[in-house]
Amino acid sequence: MPHQLQTICYLTFIVVLVSYPAFAHDFSIIGYSPDDLSSEESLHGLFASWMSKHQKIYNSIEERLFRFEAFKDNLKHIDERNKQVSSYWLGLNEFADLSHQEFKNKYLGLKVAQRRMSESSEDFTYADVTSLPKSVDWRKKGAVTPVKNQGACGSCWAFSTVAAVEGINQIVTGNLTSLSEQELIDCDDSNNGCNGGLMDNAFRFIVDNNGLHKEDDYPYIMEEGSCEAKKGEMDVVTIDGHRDVPQNDEASLLKALAHQPVSVGIDASGRDFQFYSGGVFDGPCETSLDHGVTAVGYGSAKGSDYIIVKNSWGEKWGERGYIRMKRNTRHPQGLCGINKMASYPIKNK
């Protein structure tokens, strides 16, 4: 775009930004209304309101214009999909100024190229379980800490691991303790920090490291740091090992999930996943695992069965940081491959 045209566009944008009542805009659950799509001026107003809501600041005219174009493209996708699907809906969240490729590069980080080496792939703890409750929600049982935010660091594997360990620790001890993802990022050499990792490796590190520190003692900084050995004198939470859920076996996943939160890998590369805002998500997605999350329950709503999944993209994403993913899809790998790579920590009483 010629520089003069950029300047004209930007000046127009500034006029709209000043005159549009950003703070008074009544955001619906999806973040926009049909009126917002009626004209370019309305789109500028919506963008200004969205910027205010998410405290977005850009360093240059060019960057602001670039982000506005990405915002428009994402809004078009969101609106089209909301007209096509009824089981879930998409909304303008804090990722609305990122291209889909940018989003994937920043927020996905599960590495599954290396073969998993479970302590005993055949020793599934809950194999003999025959009766399951109709629904389970470990949030209601006090075994799930508040939703966290990994930021633009590919550390999803650490958050998935930690949520599962926090869960089993509460179930066994009665104490819900928020634990340190940063310690895994800094100290677990079997994984790659902000460049991805694997939950099984992280479980093994916690065992070999004789525990994991509390989040308050080793807080998250949204980037890789140096391993702080001096924290060894502080309190830690321990586990005694981990097990894998039989692969591509939803019945076994539910057996494990009925007893504790479970780390799972999913394919989160679909564009709908970026803007998921609520409902029972049923795709579209592939099964090439690229994101680590934590299953914390299961249930049914209006005839649709789902698994409750805790994500690590903050409370503004999805259903206050969670997503309900459809189960009983009749595909062994499950929706987005959720049945492919599930594992859980063991903690003896």
N, C-alpha and C positions, 0 to 999 in steps of 0.2 A: 504494500500500500504506500503511495507517495506520502512524503512527510507532511505536505500541506493538508492532504485529506485526513491523515491521522490527527492533525491538530484540530481540524474542524469537528471531527467525530468526538474528540476528547472534550472540546468546549461544549458541545451539545450535551455530552454525558454529565459534565459538571453542572450545567443549568438544571438538568433533571435531578441530579443528586441533591442540589440545594433545595429545590422546590418540592421534591417528593417527601411526603411525611413518613420517613422510614420507620421511625419508632412507633408510629400509630398503625402500621400495616397489620391487618388481622390475618395472621398466617393460619391456614387450615392444617390439618394433620399431614398433608402432603406438601405444604409450603407454597402453594400458588393457587390461583383461581383462573377461570376462563378469561376474565377481564385482563389478567396480566399478559395474556398471549395475543391481545387484540391489536397491538401496534408495537413498533420499535421503541417508541417513547415509554410505553408500559413495561416493556422488557427491561429498559434501563432503570426504571423505577423499582422493579422487582429485584434486579441485581443490586441496586443500592441498599434496599431493605435487607437482602440476604447478606451483603457485606457487613452491615451493622450488626445483624444477629450473630454472625460467626466471627466478628472482630477481625475481618480481613483487611490487610493493608498491603498495597503493592508499591514497589520501589520506583516505578517509572510509568510514563504514559503508555509506552509500548506493552509493558507487562500487564497493565490494567486492561488494555484493549484485547490482548491475547486471551486473558482469563475470561473476559466477557464473551468472546466467541466460543470458548470451551463451555461456558455456562449455558449459552443458547443451545448448543448442540446437545448437551446433556438434558436440558429441559425438554427438548423435542423428543428425545428417547423416552424420558419419564412419562410424558403426556401420552405418547403413542402406546406405550406398554400398559398404562393404567386403563386405556380404552379397550385393550385386548384381553387382559386377565382379570379374574374376579376373586381368586382365592387369596391373593396378596396384593400389596400396592407399593409403589415407589414414591419417594419424596425427595425434595431438595435438602440434602444434608450438607455437612461441611466439606464434602468431597466434590461438590458440584462445579468447582472451577478447575478440576483436574481432568485431563484426557484419560481415557480408560487405560491406556498403556502406562501413563504416569502413575496412576493409582496402583496398578499391579506391581510396578517396580518398587513402589514405596511400602506397600502394606502387606504383601504376601511374602512368606519366607520359609515354607516347609520344604525340606530337602529329603527326598525319598530315593535318590539314586543309589545310595548305599544300602546294602541288604540289612534288614533288621536281624539282630541276634538276640532273641528273647532268651531269658534264663531257662525257660522250658515251654516251648510253644504248645506242647501237648498237655501241660498241667494247668488247665483252665479251672480256676477256683470254683466257679459256679456251674460246672457242667451238670451236676445232678439236681439242680433246682428245677422243680416241676410246677410250682404255683407262683404266679406273679400278680401283684396288684394291678388294677386297671390303669392307674396313673401314679406317677412319682414326680415330686418336685423338691429337689434338695435345697432349694432356696427357702422353702417353707419350713424345712427341717433344721435350718440354721447352719448348713454346711457349705454355704457359698458366700464369699466376700463380695463387696461391691464391685461392679464392672470397672475394669482398669483400661488404660489407653496406652498402647504400645508406641503411638506416634509414628513418624516416618522412619522406623527402624524395623527390619525384617525379623523381629524377635517373637513372632506368634508362637513358635515352638516352646519358648520359655514360659509364656503366659498359660498355654495349654497344660504344660507340666505342673506348674505351680498351682493352678486351680484344682487339679486332681489331688495333689498332695494336701492342699488346704482342706479339701473335702474329707479325705480319709482320716486326717489328723483330728478333725472335729468329731467325726463319727466314733473314733476310738477313745479320745480323751475328753470330749465334751467342750473343748476350747476351740473357738474359731479364731485363727491367727493368720493375719495377712503376711505372706512370705515374699522373699526377694527374688524377682526375676533378674535383677541386675547382677546378682551373684552368679547366676548361670551364664549370663552374657559375658561377664568378665573372666570367669574362672574355668568354665567347662570347655576344655580344649578339644573335646570330641565333636563339638558343634562349632558354628561359625558366627557367633554373635549376631550382629545386625544383618548378616548376610545369610541367615537361615540355619536351620538345625532340625533335629529329630527328637521327639519326646522320649523314646526308649533310651537314647543316649543320655538324656538329661536325668531320667530316673536312675540310671546306673551311676552317674556322677554323684547324685545326692547320697546314694548308699556308700560309695567309695570315699566321699568327702565327710562322712559321719554327720550328715545333716545339712540343712539349709537355714540361713539366718532370716530373721524377721525383716519385713519391708522397712520398718522404722529404723532399723540398725544399718540397713544397706539399701537405701532408696533408689528408685528408678530415675535415670537421667536421659532416657530416650536416645542414647548413643553408647558406643562401646567405651569402657573405661579400663583401668588397671585393676587386676585382682587384688583385693585388700585383705592380705593374710592376717593383719592385726585384729581383724574382727573375730578371730578364732576363739577368743575368750568369752564372747557373748553367747546368749542362749540360742539354741538351734532346734529345729523340728526334724526328726528322723523318720525314715521309712526302712523297711526290711527287704525290699526288693520290688519287682514289678512283674506283671504277666501280660501277655497279649490275648486279646479276644480272638477266637477262631475267625479267620478271614472270610469276608463275604457271607456272614452268618448273622442276620438281624436278630434272630431269636436269642443267640448268645449275647449279643450286645445289650439287649433288653434285660437279660438275666444279670449281667454285670451292673447295669445302670440302676437296677432295682436295689442294689446294695451299696453303690457309691458313685460319685461323679467319675466320668471316664474321658480320657484324652482321645480325641479322634482327629483324623486328617480329612479334609474335604477339598473339593475343587471350588474355589471362590473366584475364579477368573471371569465368570460371566458378568456382563454389564449390569444385569438386574441386581446382582448381589451387592454391587457398589452402592446402590440407592434404595435397597430394601428398607421399608418403613414399617411394615406390619402385615399380619395375616399368616397363613400357613404357606410357606414358600414351597413351590413345586417345580422350580426350574425357570428357564433352561440353564443347564450346566453340564459339564463333562465329568469324567471320573479320574482325571490326571491330578492327583493331590498336590496342592500348592499352599495350603493354609492350615495351621494347627489351631484347633478350638477345643472346647470342653463340653461334652454332653452332660447336662445336670438334671435331666428328667425326661418324661414322656407322658403323653396324654392324647386326648381326642377332642375335636370341636366340630360340631355340625357334620358328623359323619366322616371327618377327615382326621386320620391318625398322624401324630407328629412327634418329633424329638425336640426337646428344649435345648438350645445350644447357647452357651455363653461365649461371646466374642471379646476381642480386646481392642476395639476401635472407639471406646468411650461410650457414654450413656446417650449421646445424641444420635447414634446410629441404631437403626432397627427399633425393636420394642425395648427401649431403654437399655440398649446394649446387647439384647438377646435376639435370636431368630428362632422361629418354630419351623423346622424342616420336615416335610412330609415323609412318613414312613409307610411300610406296606405298599411299596411301589411295584412289587413283583420282579424287581431286578436284584439279583444277589448282591451286587456292589452297593446298592442303596442310592438314594438321591445324592448327587454330587460326590459319589464314592464314599459316603460316610461309614459304610460297613467294611471298607477295605483295610483300614489300619487303626484299630482301636486298641488301647492299652490302659492299664490302671496300676497304681502303686499298691503295695502290700504293707500294712503296718500291724504288727502283732500287739495284742493287748498286754 
